[in-house]
Amino acid sequence: MEKVLVLLLLALAVAYAVPDPRGLIINLKEGELCLNSVQCQSKCCHRDTGLSLARCAPKARESSECSAFTLYGVYYKCPCERGLTCEVDRTIVGSITNTNFGVCLDASRSRK
């Protein structure tokens, strides 16, 4: 009986020690504080102004404002959802100053 109890306690300890798939640093949900887009499930760490705190946000939908790419990993406008492209004037100055905003368009419709 003691062996069964020990095995049961050991099994419970192992089950309790399995980490949660959502971490404290990566795989963050929408609204949680972030430092870089890599941390977010949506891959978009968004801030409203240069002095505001960045939070994970959903990617931009069709006809929404978007950013093509940021060098810093934090966006003022999130990149587009999968299947959409951000139609924006891509300049090096816009990338450095994080002001290269555009509009999300359906990739198949924009070619026609």
Secondary structure as UniProt FT lines:
FT   HELIX           2..17
FT   TURN            30..31
FT   HELIX           37..39
FT   STRAND          45..46
FT   TURN            50..51
FT   STRAND          55..56
FT   TURN            62..63
FT   STRAND          65..67
FT   TURN            82..83
FT   STRAND          84..87
FT   HELIX           92..97
FT   STRAND          101..106
FT   HELIX           107..110
//
